Amino acid sequence: MYTVDLTSGTDFPKPIKGRPNLTIKKYRCVCDVCQSEKWLPLYQAQKAEKCFNCSQSDKGKKSMEKHSAEDRAKLMEGICKYQRENPSRAENTVANWLKEMGIKAETQVVLPLNARSKYIIDFVVGHIAIEVRGYWHNRSKGEKDAKLVEKWNGEVIFIDCDELYKNAASIKQALIERLSTVQ
């Protein structure tokens, strides 16, 4: 559901042929699920339940529920395979650091959280899970990250993408120090 700020009505240009100065009043709307902001005409804001991204995410979840456990397992393996073959820039950086240190890590390891939900861990070294936080982590506001910490039988190291790009040397050094006792 959108939270609509009725005091924020602002006129936006909506030129139509022959009426170049026509405007439409739009209101600031915030998605209650992901907190994204959008400006919508009142009639759209009142009928919209979620932003487009959240509604698409829900469609995917409902679609997954229709499949058998075997189909979901195959799909999860396909997702892991894709992520192994197409790591993010930040995941590539961490993988290169691990390789430089001579540390062999499993990548894209599936951890079941409950009967329906699973977590894909970026790297596992011994009993330590290394998770590179990017777009999806920010989108879920750390809810799944908290579940990972709760369910993982060991230590979890989170590396924030933005921090990685700003302070790569210090993050690399901290990772070297932490992993020096593993293996």
C-alpha positions in Angstrom: 0.0 0.0 0.0 1.2 3.5 -0.7 1.3 6.2 1.9 0.0 9.3 0.2 1.0 12.7 1.4 -2.1 14.7 0.5 -0.4 18.0 1.4 2.3 17.5 -1.2 0.1 18.1 -4.3 2.3 19.6 -7.0 1.4 20.5 -10.6 3.3 18.6 -13.2 3.2 19.5 -16.9 1.0 17.3 -19.1 1.0 19.1 -22.4 -1.5 17.9 -25.0 -1.6 19.0 -28.6 -3.4 22.3 -28.6 -3.1 22.8 -24.8 0.7 23.2 -24.1 0.1 24.7 -20.6 -2.0 21.8 -19.2 -0.9 20.4 -15.9 -1.8 17.5 -13.7 -1.7 17.5 -9.9 0.4 14.6 -8.5 1.1 13.6 -4.9 4.1 12.2 -3.2 3.6 8.4 -2.5 5.8 6.1 -0.5 5.6 2.4 -1.0 5.0 0.8 2.5 7.0 -2.3 1.5 10.3 -0.9 0.1 10.0 2.8 0.9 10.5 3.9 -2.7 9.0 7.2 -3.6 6.9 8.1 -6.6 4.7 11.0 -7.7 1.2 9.8 -8.8 -2.1 11.4 -9.6 -4.5 10.9 -6.7 -6.7 8.4 -8.5 -3.7 6.1 -9.2 -2.3 6.5 -5.7 -5.5 5.5 -4.1 -5.9 2.3 -6.1 -2.2 1.3 -6.1 -1.3 -1.4 -3.5 2.5 -1.5 -4.0 5.1 -0.1 -6.3 5.8 -2.0 -9.5 9.0 -3.6 -8.2 7.3 -5.0 -5.0 4.3 -6.3 -7.0 6.6 -8.1 -9.4 8.5 -9.6 -6.5 5.2 -10.9 -5.0 4.3 -12.4 -8.4 7.5 -14.3 -8.4 6.9 -15.6 -4.9 3.4 -16.7 -5.8 4.7 -18.4 -8.9 7.3 -20.3 -6.9 4.6 -21.6 -4.5 2.9 -23.4 -7.4 6.0 -25.5 -8.2 7.0 -28.7 -6.5 9.9 -28.9 -4.1 12.0 -30.6 -6.8 11.3 -27.8 -9.3 12.2 -25.2 -6.7 15.4 -27.0 -6.0 16.3 -27.0 -9.7 15.5 -23.4 -10.0 17.6 -22.5 -6.9 20.5 -24.5 -8.4 20.0 -22.5 -11.7 20.1 -19.2 -9.8 23.3 -20.3 -8.0 24.9 -21.4 -11.2 24.0 -18.1 -12.8 25.4 -16.1 -9.9 28.6 -18.2 -9.9 29.1 -17.4 -13.6 28.1 -13.8 -13.3 29.3 -12.4 -10.0 28.9 -8.7 -9.1 31.9 -6.4 -9.3 32.2 -6.5 -5.5 32.0 -10.3 -5.4 34.7 -10.5 -8.0 36.9 -8.2 -5.9 36.4 -10.4 -2.8 37.0 -13.6 -4.8 40.3 -12.2 -6.1 41.3 -11.3 -2.5 40.6 -14.8 -1.4 42.5 -16.2 -4.3 45.5 -13.9 -3.5 45.5 -15.3 0.1 45.4 -18.8 -1.2 42.1 -19.5 0.4 39.7 -21.8 -1.3 36.1 -20.8 -0.8 32.8 -22.3 -1.8 30.7 -19.8 -3.7 26.9 -19.3 -3.8 26.1 -21.8 -1.1 22.4 -22.4 -0.4 21.3 -22.2 3.3 17.6 -23.2 3.9 16.0 -20.6 6.3 12.6 -22.4 6.5 10.4 -24.6 4.4 10.0 -22.1 1.7 12.8 -19.5 2.0 16.5 -20.0 1.3 19.5 -17.8 1.5 22.4 -17.9 -1.0 25.7 -17.1 0.7 28.3 -15.5 -1.5 31.4 -17.3 0.0 31.9 -19.9 2.7 35.4 -20.5 4.1 35.4 -23.2 6.8 32.8 -22.1 9.3 32.8 -18.5 8.2 30.1 -17.1 5.7 31.2 -14.0 3.8 28.3 -12.0 2.4 28.7 -9.0 0.0 25.9 -6.6 0.7 24.5 -4.9 -2.4 21.2 -3.9 -4.0 19.1 -6.9 -2.8 20.4 -6.6 0.8 19.4 -2.9 0.9 16.1 -3.7 -0.7 15.2 -6.2 2.0 16.5 -3.9 4.8 18.6 -6.6 6.2 15.7 -8.9 7.2 17.2 -11.9 5.5 20.7 -11.0 6.7 19.4 -11.2 10.3 18.0 -14.6 9.5 21.4 -15.7 8.0 23.1 -14.7 11.3 20.5 -16.6 13.2 20.6 -19.8 11.1 24.3 -20.0 10.1 26.3 -22.3 12.4 29.4 -20.1 12.5 30.5 -16.5 12.0 29.1 -14.2 9.3 31.2 -11.4 7.8 29.2 -8.7 5.9 31.0 -6.5 3.4 29.1 -3.5 2.2 29.5 -2.7 -1.5 29.7 1.0 -1.0 32.3 0.6 1.7 34.2 -1.8 -0.4 34.5 0.7 -3.2 35.5 3.5 -0.8 37.9 1.7 1.5 39.0 -1.4 -0.4 42.5 -1.6 1.2 41.2 -1.4 4.8 38.5 -4.0 4.2 40.9 -6.3 2.5 43.3 -6.0 5.4 40.5 -6.7 7.9 39.5 -9.8 5.9 43.1 -11.0 5.7 43.4 -10.7 9.5 40.1 -12.5 10.2 40.8 -15.3 7.8 44.4 -15.8 8.7 43.3 -18.2 11.5 41.1 -20.3 9.2 42.2 -23.3 7.1 
